[in-house]
C-alpha cells in the first residue's frame, strides 16, 4: 500500500476526497491530513508518505512552500497539487518542483482516480527498479564481483539495456562510496600462448589493488580492462602498471601492452572512454613497441581523417550495408593500398592509421540500430583485436567479419519486405515535391554519388529520371483539375519556376501542360 497525506484547509474538501476515492482499490491508504501548511509539514516529516496531495493556497505555509521544504528533506515523495483558475503563477513554480500532476478545484473524483493510478504505476516501476538494484548490490556485496564485471563489460561494449548505466553507477557507489574520477586502462597480451585474463583472475596482484577497488573486466581472449582510481596521480598509476606488466610477464608469460584513457568524471562516459582508448590498442601487425601509452600523449584520434579518410569510412559503411562481399573485401584492400601510398616513407604509421580507420568503422557500425545485434552475435571484437602473425592474415579475418555482417543484413530482408532501394523509391513517391538528391542520400546515410550509383543499378534508371517521372505523373493528375493554375501545379510537384516546369513537362511528355489540357478537354485556368 502506498501512503497518502492530504493537505487542504477546507474540511469539506478533505472529507470528500477521503470518502469518495476507493483508496484501497488503488493500492493506497490515507495516513494523515492537515488544514494548514505547517501542520502538513510536521505530519509529512513524521509519517513519510509516498504521495502528498496538497492545495496550493493554504494558511501558514502554501502548497509550493510546503513542497519545497518536503522535497529538500524527502526527495522521493510525489506531489499532486489542487489548484484554482487564478493560481497559474503558483502552478509554474510547481512544475519546476517536479509536480506529478495538477487537479482543478472543485475536484472531479474520476480525474483524481486517473491521476492516482498514473502516480502509483510510476511508483511501482520505481520500486521494481530499486528492488532490482538492491538485489544486484546484495550480490556484489556478497562476494560476487562477476555481477559488477558483467555490468561494466556490457556498458563498455554497448550491450547495456536501457537504464543499466544508471544501475551501474548506483552499484559501484554502493560497493565503493569513495569511487570518483577514473581512467580506463586496456591491457592486451601481445604474445602467443599466454592468457592475460586467466592470469589476472587466478593471481593476486597488489599492483591492481593499489590502483582500483573495482574488479578486473575481462573483455576478450587476451584483453582486459581496469578502471583506475585517480587519487594517487599519474606517476603512481604509471609505477603500479609497470610493476603489473613485469609480474604478468614473469608469472604467466604475458608481455602485455597497456593503453590508458583520459580522466573521466562519471560512469556515464564509460562507453565513450572505451571507444577513445580502444583506438590506441593495435593487433601485432600495427602495434607500437611502447608498452604503456597514455591517450593524452598520443596523436589526436581525428588525425585519421586527413586526406579523405572520412569519405573512405562512409564508403565502407555503405558497402557493408548495401554492397556485396567482393566489393567489401576489395574496398578493404584498396583502403590499405591508398594509405600505404600516402605514408610510403613510414609503413608503421600507415599500418596504424589503417587499423584506426577500421576501429572507427567498427564503432560506427556497432552504433547502427539494425546492426547492433549482428555485431554482438558475430563477436567482431575478437577479429579486430586478434594479434595474428601478419597483416594479411588479420585483413582476411576482419574482411570475413564485415562480409558476414553484410550477409546477415541481407538475410533480414525477408520475402515481402522492401529492399533499401524499394524503400527509397517509396519515399520518393511520397515526398516528390520537396526531395533532393542530398536529402535522400543523407536519410539513408550514403554519399550522393554512392546513392546515385546504387539507385541506378537497382532501379534501372537514375534518381533524377525516377523523380522526374513521379513528378510528371502527379502533374498530369493535378492538371485534370481546371481550378488549378499552371504555376500552382508546378509548385505542388516541386517546381517553383512555371516556365521551367513547362519545359520539363514538354521534354518528358512531348507536349506543354496547356496542350495536355486541350487534348484532354480540360479548361485551362487563368494564369
Secondary structure as the mmCIF struct_conf table of DSSP 4:
data_model
#
loop_
_struct_conf.conf_type_id
_struct_conf.id
_struct_conf.beg_label_comp_id
_struct_conf.beg_label_asym_id
_struct_conf.beg_label_seq_id
_struct_conf.end_label_comp_id
_struct_conf.end_label_asym_id
_struct_conf.end_label_seq_id
STRN STRN1 UNK A 2 UNK A 7
BEND BEND1 UNK A 9 UNK A 9
HELX_RH_AL_P HELX_RH_AL_P1 UNK A 11 UNK A 20
BEND BEND2 UNK A 21 UNK A 21
TURN_TY1_P TURN_TY1_P1 UNK A 23 UNK A 27
STRN STRN2 UNK A 28 UNK A 34
BEND BEND3 UNK A 35 UNK A 36
HELX_RH_AL_P HELX_RH_AL_P2 UNK A 37 UNK A 47
BEND BEND4 UNK A 50 UNK A 50
STRN STRN3 UNK A 51 UNK A 55
BEND BEND5 UNK A 56 UNK A 57
BEND BEND6 UNK A 59 UNK A 61
HELX_RH_AL_P HELX_RH_AL_P3 UNK A 63 UNK A 73
TURN_TY1_P TURN_TY1_P2 UNK A 75 UNK A 76
STRN STRN4 UNK A 78 UNK A 83
TURN_TY1_P TURN_TY1_P3 UNK A 85 UNK A 86
HELX_RH_AL_P HELX_RH_AL_P4 UNK A 88 UNK A 96
TURN_TY1_P TURN_TY1_P4 UNK A 97 UNK A 98
BEND BEND7 UNK A 100 UNK A 100
STRN STRN5 UNK A 101 UNK A 104
BEND BEND8 UNK A 105 UNK A 106
HELX_LH_PP_P HELX_LH_PP_P1 UNK A 107 UNK A 108
HELX_RH_AL_P HELX_RH_AL_P5 UNK A 109 UNK A 141
TURN_TY1_P TURN_TY1_P5 UNK A 142 UNK A 143
HELX_RH_AL_P HELX_RH_AL_P6 UNK A 145 UNK A 156
TURN_TY1_P TURN_TY1_P6 UNK A 157 UNK A 158
HELX_LH_PP_P HELX_LH_PP_P2 UNK A 160 UNK A 161
TURN_TY1_P TURN_TY1_P7 UNK A 162 UNK A 163
HELX_RH_AL_P HELX_RH_AL_P7 UNK A 164 UNK A 175
TURN_TY1_P TURN_TY1_P8 UNK A 177 UNK A 178
STRN STRN6 UNK A 182 UNK A 189
BEND BEND9 UNK A 191 UNK A 193
HELX_RH_AL_P HELX_RH_AL_P8 UNK A 196 UNK A 202
BEND BEND10 UNK A 203 UNK A 203
HELX_RH_AL_P HELX_RH_AL_P9 UNK A 206 UNK A 211
BEND BEND11 UNK A 213 UNK A 214
HELX_LH_PP_P HELX_LH_PP_P3 UNK A 215 UNK A 216
STRN STRN7 UNK A 217 UNK A 220
TURN_TY1_P TURN_TY1_P9 UNK A 221 UNK A 222
STRN STRN8 UNK A 223 UNK A 229
TURN_TY1_P TURN_TY1_P10 UNK A 231 UNK A 232
HELX_RH_AL_P HELX_RH_AL_P10 UNK A 233 UNK A 252
STRN STRN9 UNK A 256 UNK A 260
STRN STRN10 UNK A 264 UNK A 264
BEND BEND12 UNK A 265 UNK A 265
HELX_RH_3T_P HELX_RH_3T_P1 UNK A 267 UNK A 269
HELX_RH_AL_P HELX_RH_AL_P11 UNK A 270 UNK A 278
TURN_TY1_P TURN_TY1_P11 UNK A 279 UNK A 280
HELX_RH_3T_P HELX_RH_3T_P2 UNK A 284 UNK A 286
BEND BEND13 UNK A 289 UNK A 289
BEND BEND14 UNK A 291 UNK A 291
STRN STRN11 UNK A 292 UNK A 294
HELX_RH_3T_P HELX_RH_3T_P3 UNK A 295 UNK A 297
BEND BEND15 UNK A 298 UNK A 298
HELX_LH_PP_P HELX_LH_PP_P4 UNK A 299 UNK A 300
HELX_RH_3T_P HELX_RH_3T_P4 UNK A 301 UNK A 308
HELX_RH_AL_P HELX_RH_AL_P12 UNK A 309 UNK A 322
BEND BEND16 UNK A 323 UNK A 323
HELX_RH_AL_P HELX_RH_AL_P13 UNK A 325 UNK A 342
TURN_TY1_P TURN_TY1_P12 UNK A 343 UNK A 345
HELX_RH_AL_P HELX_RH_AL_P14 UNK A 347 UNK A 366
TURN_TY1_P TURN_TY1_P13 UNK A 367 UNK A 367
BEND BEND17 UNK A 368 UNK A 368
TURN_TY1_P TURN_TY1_P14 UNK A 369 UNK A 371
HELX_RH_AL_P HELX_RH_AL_P15 UNK A 372 UNK A 377
TURN_TY1_P TURN_TY1_P15 UNK A 378 UNK A 379
HELX_RH_AL_P HELX_RH_AL_P16 UNK A 380 UNK A 385
BEND BEND18 UNK A 389 UNK A 390
HELX_RH_AL_P HELX_RH_AL_P17 UNK A 391 UNK A 412
BEND BEND19 UNK A 413 UNK A 413
TURN_TY1_P TURN_TY1_P16 UNK A 415 UNK A 416
BEND BEND20 UNK A 417 UNK A 417
HELX_RH_AL_P HELX_RH_AL_P18 UNK A 420 UNK A 431
TURN_TY1_P TURN_TY1_P17 UNK A 432 UNK A 434
HELX_RH_AL_P HELX_RH_AL_P19 UNK A 437 UNK A 443
TURN_TY1_P TURN_TY1_P18 UNK A 444 UNK A 445
HELX_RH_AL_P HELX_RH_AL_P20 UNK A 448 UNK A 459
BEND BEND21 UNK A 460 UNK A 461
HELX_RH_AL_P HELX_RH_AL_P21 UNK A 463 UNK A 479
TURN_TY1_P TURN_TY1_P19 UNK A 480 UNK A 480
TURN_TY1_P TURN_TY1_P20 UNK A 482 UNK A 483
BEND BEND22 UNK A 484 UNK A 484
HELX_RH_AL_P HELX_RH_AL_P22 UNK A 486 UNK A 492
TURN_TY1_P TURN_TY1_P21 UNK A 493 UNK A 494
BEND BEND23 UNK A 496 UNK A 496
HELX_RH_AL_P HELX_RH_AL_P23 UNK A 498 UNK A 509
BEND BEND24 UNK A 510 UNK A 511
HELX_RH_AL_P HELX_RH_AL_P24 UNK A 513 UNK A 520
TURN_TY1_P TURN_TY1_P22 UNK A 521 UNK A 521
HELX_LH_PP_P HELX_LH_PP_P5 UNK A 522 UNK A 526
#
